[in-house]
Amino acid sequence: MIEIDAQVDVSHPADRVWRALTDPGLLARWFAEVVAGEPGWLLLHTAQLPGFDATVELEVIDYRAPELLVVRCQESGRRSRLTCAVTPTAEGSRVAVREELEHGSWPPDQGASREKCYQQALSGRLQAILDWLAFQQVDLRRGGFGMTAELPVVEPVAPASAGRRRGVLIGALVAAVLATGAAVWAVAPGEPERAAAPDPTLLPTATADEAGSSRATASSRPSRSATTTSARPSATPTAKPSPTPTSVAPPVAVLAARYKTVSTRLLGYTGEVVLDNRGSALVKDWRVVVTLAQGGLVVDAHGADWRQDGQAVTFTGRSVPAGQSRTFTFDVRDASPTKEPESCAVGGSPCAGL
């Protein structure tokens, strides 16, 4: 007796449908994860799907690519026979799933829920994974065959707005001025030392003869002015030593970044970057560069401004106070199965998490 029967017509060739049904990586993306169990058995993790109680043990009975797959299912004391048939049609293929109960029974509500789960998976998620496979194989510009629905045309990335360009330009000018000032401060010579005043004991002392030869000839008594001059020390002040300038180290700003993928979709994902200021100074200008996979496109971002150039996306935003963090997220449209960027870096240092 047939307990469950579901089918769908798709506009895709049989070999593409067969790949979606039997490739473990693809099956996990549209139905459930399958892993190898004991020899000759597979484990289908369906515990979270409507109509399923727990993980299902599968034993392959018949395998004829690309048209027929028959497995025996063991689940919670019940045994059933599941048949997946792929039949070519004029428009593409027909996929039929039939499950017959061989031992045990399903409650009426569970059987109906299980059949609904099969039908929704075939008509919705299977269609999407087949479109994704066709997206990689068909040149849509030439009207290639094999798409269930017309995919939207991705427009070129619009240039940054005038306000954003102005902000980036001002930030670049400020950074250049600060860098120039730091360079001048580093190479400028220190304050020149003042010339030390000569030692007063080494200055020549005027004698009576030098004060006036005529008066020295007339009298042998020394000149009062000469005596006073020679006895009194020079009034020239002694120069104080120049203080040595002491350089004060500026506060240290150390900015680190952490990346993680917070959600995934069939044709994209959402990434998150957390900036941690581990230093003692405010970081006013920061720049995070994320390299996407080939064909990836950022469609939105929250918490930062962004500009994409090829695979590289540059994010900038508000300053990060010392000892605090700042977080931004970005949405990526990407047909690749890998749901994360190729790289992420802040100030040339790689982000943790990649």
Protein Blocks (a to p, Z undefined) as FASTA:
>chain_A
ZZbdcdddddbdfklmmmmmmmmklmmmmmcccddddehiacddfklpghiabdcddddf
bdcdffbccddddeehiacdddddddddfklpacddddddfbdcddfklmmmmmmmmmmm
mmmmmmmmmmmmmmmmpcfknopahifbdcddddddddddfklmmmmmmmmmmmmmmmmm
mmmmmmpccdddddddddfklpccddfklnomklmmmpmcdcfklmmmmmpccfbdcddd
ddddddddddddddddddddfbdcfkbcddddddddfbfbdcfbdcddddddehiacfbd
ehiacddehjbccdddddddehiacddddddddfbfblcdfbdceehiacehZZ
